[in-house]
Amino acid sequence: MPPKKEKQSKEIQGDADRGQRLFKTLCMGCHSMSLRGIYGKNIASGNMIYTSGLLAKATEKWTFKNLDAFLTHPKTFAPETAMGAAAVKNARDRRDIIEFLKA
């Protein structure tokens, strides 16, 4: 029997340093650095439960897929969010911000 092939992640690793600079530029107007480390945690945990209209997704986790979807189209991901106008359109920028949020 041939060995099993490892599943390759579709997630491309971003640049956390660049992500930090982007976070400071694009996100710090409304968010603090306390969002760093949110990756893998429950959606709507901490202060996110009240400020982002994410209560309906409280049992899900902040994965790459969920963060990417939220940053791409916040109102589609969470219709009640206040972050509607602050979408991050550039895929590389989103990837780098997500990498920063992982740490």
C-alpha positions as CSV (number, residue, x, y, z in Angstrom):
1,M,0.0,0.0,0.0
2,P,1.5,3.4,-1.0
3,P,2.1,5.9,1.8
4,K,-0.6,8.5,2.4
5,K,0.1,11.9,1.0
6,E,0.0,14.7,3.5
7,K,-2.8,17.2,3.0
8,Q,-1.3,20.4,1.9
9,S,-2.7,23.5,3.5
10,K,-4.4,25.9,1.1
11,E,-3.4,28.6,3.5
12,I,-0.4,30.6,2.4
13,Q,1.7,32.0,5.2
14,G,1.8,35.7,5.4
15,D,4.3,38.2,6.7
16,A,3.5,39.0,10.3
17,D,5.8,42.1,10.4
18,R,4.0,43.6,7.4
19,G,0.7,42.5,8.9
20,Q,1.6,44.5,12.1
21,R,2.3,47.6,10.0
22,L,-1.0,47.2,8.1
23,F,-2.9,46.6,11.3
24,K,-1.5,49.8,12.8
25,T,-2.5,51.7,9.7
26,L,-5.9,50.1,8.8
27,C,-7.2,48.8,12.1
28,M,-5.9,50.8,15.1
29,G,-8.5,53.5,14.6
30,C,-11.1,51.2,16.1
31,H,-9.2,48.2,17.5
32,S,-6.4,47.8,20.0
33,M,-3.4,45.5,19.8
34,S,-5.4,43.2,22.1
35,L,-6.8,41.5,19.0
36,R,-3.4,39.9,18.4
37,G,-3.7,36.3,19.3
38,I,-7.4,36.0,18.4
39,Y,-6.6,33.4,15.7
40,G,-8.0,30.0,16.8
41,K,-10.2,31.5,19.5
42,N,-14.0,31.5,19.5
43,I,-15.6,34.1,17.4
44,A,-17.4,36.7,19.6
45,S,-15.1,36.0,22.5
46,G,-13.9,38.9,24.7
47,N,-14.9,42.4,23.5
48,M,-15.7,41.1,20.0
49,I,-19.1,39.8,21.2
50,Y,-20.5,43.2,21.8
51,T,-18.7,45.4,19.2
52,S,-18.9,43.4,16.1
53,G,-22.3,41.8,15.9
54,L,-20.8,38.3,15.9
55,L,-22.9,36.7,18.6
56,A,-24.6,34.4,16.0
57,K,-21.2,32.9,15.2
58,A,-20.1,32.5,18.8
59,T,-19.5,28.7,18.5
60,E,-17.2,29.1,15.5
61,K,-13.4,29.8,15.6
62,W,-11.3,32.5,14.1
63,T,-9.7,30.4,11.4
64,F,-7.9,31.6,8.3
65,K,-11.0,31.1,6.3
66,N,-13.3,33.0,8.7
67,L,-10.8,35.9,9.2
68,D,-10.3,36.1,5.5
69,A,-14.0,36.2,4.8
70,F,-14.6,38.7,7.6
71,L,-11.9,41.1,6.4
72,T,-13.0,40.7,2.8
73,H,-16.7,41.4,3.3
74,P,-17.4,42.2,7.0
75,K,-21.2,42.8,6.4
76,T,-21.6,39.5,4.5
77,F,-19.8,37.6,7.2
78,A,-21.6,39.4,10.1
79,P,-24.4,41.6,8.9
80,E,-24.7,43.4,12.3
81,T,-21.0,44.4,12.4
82,A,-20.0,48.0,12.6
83,M,-17.0,47.2,10.4
84,G,-18.8,47.4,7.1
85,A,-16.8,50.2,5.4
86,A,-13.4,48.9,6.6
87,A,-13.0,45.9,4.3
88,V,-9.5,44.8,3.3
89,K,-9.7,44.2,-0.4
90,N,-6.1,43.1,-1.1
91,A,-5.6,39.4,-0.5
92,R,-1.9,39.8,0.4
93,D,-2.8,42.5,3.0
94,R,-5.5,40.2,4.5
95,R,-3.1,37.3,4.6
96,D,-0.4,39.4,6.3
97,I,-2.9,40.9,8.9
98,I,-4.1,37.3,9.7
99,E,-0.5,36.2,10.2
100,F,0.0,39.0,12.6
101,L,-3.2,38.1,14.5
102,K,-2.0,34.6,14.9
103,A,0.9,35.5,17.3
